[in-house]
Structure formats: structure tokens, C-alpha cells
């Protein structure tokens, strides 16, 4: 799930969401909290985000993979091929690392 899909998946598996108060529309630094092949060994990288709501907690079936300074940026399901990314890998592909993360994830499935 990307952006709203990320939020829906988190909520469906027992996570919680928070309003950011205003639309978050900018490049954001992401900190990897758990290594995964989709990050290509990066520990932090920049992505483009555009959303009003952030995931602040995930249920026990999901594992947090990365965070931004305001929300959970990426997670995966513990046993199923389900992933969530708050950021938009399809925007600003020349200025951010989101498209590489997305393509690495799709290639690994």
C-alpha cells in the first residue's frame, strides 16, 4: 500500500493513525529501523510525501521498517507479502530514493 493504502493496511491490522494537522507535502528524510532488501543497504534516504494522516502505531502482525520524524514510513506483514509505504515513489523520481525502494521491493516479491 502506498500513502492512503499504507494507512488503511496499518488500521486494518490494529494500528492507529494520527492527524498531522495540516497537509505534509515535501521531501522527507526516512530512517531505516530494520534492514530489508528493498532499502539497498541505505540507513537513511529522502522521499516525497503528500498526506494529512500518519501511522503512529502498527498491530502485532506488522513490523516497522522505517520512520520519518512525524510517522511510520514503511512496514511489512510478518508472514504475508503485504507492505506499506507512506511516501510516493512515483513522484520526483530524480530527486528522491523512493522509486528505487519501490522497484527493489517489487523485484524481491
C-alpha positions as CSV (number, residue, x, y, z in Angstrom):
1,X,0.0,0.0,0.0
2,X,1.2,3.5,-0.9
3,X,0.2,6.5,1.2
4,X,-3.6,6.0,1.9
5,X,-3.1,2.3,1.2
6,X,-0.3,2.3,3.8
7,X,-2.7,3.9,6.3
8,X,-5.6,1.5,5.5
9,X,-3.4,-1.6,5.9
10,X,-2.0,-0.3,9.2
11,X,-5.5,0.4,10.5
12,X,-6.9,-3.0,9.3
13,X,-4.2,-4.8,11.3
14,X,-4.8,-2.9,14.5
15,X,-2.6,0.1,14.0
16,X,-3.5,3.7,14.9
17,X,-3.5,6.9,12.8
18,X,-3.0,10.5,13.8
19,X,-3.9,13.7,12.0
20,X,-0.9,15.8,11.1
21,X,-3.0,19.0,11.5
22,X,-2.1,20.2,8.0
23,X,-1.0,18.5,4.8
24,X,2.5,17.2,4.8
25,X,3.8,17.9,1.3
26,X,7.5,17.8,1.0
27,X,10.7,15.8,0.7
28,X,11.3,13.9,4.0
29,X,14.2,12.1,5.4
30,X,13.5,8.4,6.3
31,X,15.4,6.5,8.9
32,X,15.6,2.7,8.4
33,X,14.8,1.0,11.7
34,X,15.1,-2.6,10.4
35,X,17.2,-3.7,7.5
36,X,15.3,-5.0,4.4
37,X,16.5,-5.7,0.9
38,X,14.2,-3.0,-0.5
39,X,16.4,-0.3,1.1
40,X,19.5,-1.4,-0.8
41,X,21.7,-1.1,2.3
42,X,20.7,2.5,2.9
43,X,20.3,3.6,6.5
44,X,18.5,6.8,5.7
45,X,17.2,8.4,2.5
46,X,14.9,11.1,1.1
47,X,11.4,10.5,-0.3
48,X,8.5,12.6,-1.3
49,X,5.4,12.6,0.9
50,X,1.9,14.2,0.5
51,X,-0.6,13.3,3.2
52,X,-2.8,14.6,6.1
53,X,-2.6,11.5,8.3
54,X,0.3,9.5,9.6
55,X,0.6,5.9,11.0
56,X,1.7,6.2,14.6
57,X,1.4,2.5,15.6
58,X,1.0,-0.9,13.9
59,X,-0.6,-4.0,15.2
60,X,1.3,-7.1,16.2
61,X,1.1,-8.7,12.7
62,X,3.2,-5.9,11.2
63,X,6.8,-4.9,11.6
64,X,8.0,-1.3,11.3
65,X,10.9,-1.0,8.8
66,X,11.4,2.8,8.6
67,X,10.3,6.1,10.2
68,X,10.2,9.7,9.4
69,X,10.2,12.5,12.1
70,X,6.4,12.5,12.1
71,X,5.2,9.0,11.4
72,X,5.9,5.4,10.5
73,X,7.2,5.4,6.9
74,X,7.3,1.7,6.0
75,X,6.2,-1.6,7.4
76,X,5.8,-5.2,6.4
77,X,3.4,-8.0,7.4
78,X,5.2,-10.7,9.5
79,X,4.1,-13.7,7.3
80,X,2.3,-12.3,4.2
81,X,3.7,-10.4,1.3
82,X,2.0,-7.2,2.4
83,X,3.9,-3.9,2.7
84,X,3.1,-0.3,3.4
85,X,4.9,2.9,2.4
86,X,3.8,6.3,3.5
87,X,5.8,8.0,0.7
88,X,5.1,8.4,-3.0
89,X,7.8,6.5,-5.0
90,X,6.2,7.6,-8.3
91,X,6.8,11.4,-7.7
92,X,10.1,13.3,-8.2
93,X,12.0,10.1,-9.2
94,X,15.1,12.1,-10.0
95,X,15.2,13.9,-6.6
96,X,14.4,11.1,-4.2
97,X,15.2,7.4,-3.4
98,X,11.5,6.2,-3.2
99,X,11.4,4.8,-6.7
100,X,14.5,2.7,-6.0
101,X,12.9,1.4,-2.8
102,X,9.7,0.5,-4.6
103,X,11.4,-1.2,-7.5
104,X,13.6,-3.2,-5.2
105,X,10.6,-4.4,-3.2
106,X,8.6,-5.4,-6.3
107,X,11.7,-7.3,-7.7
108,X,12.0,-9.2,-4.5
109,X,8.4,-10.5,-4.4
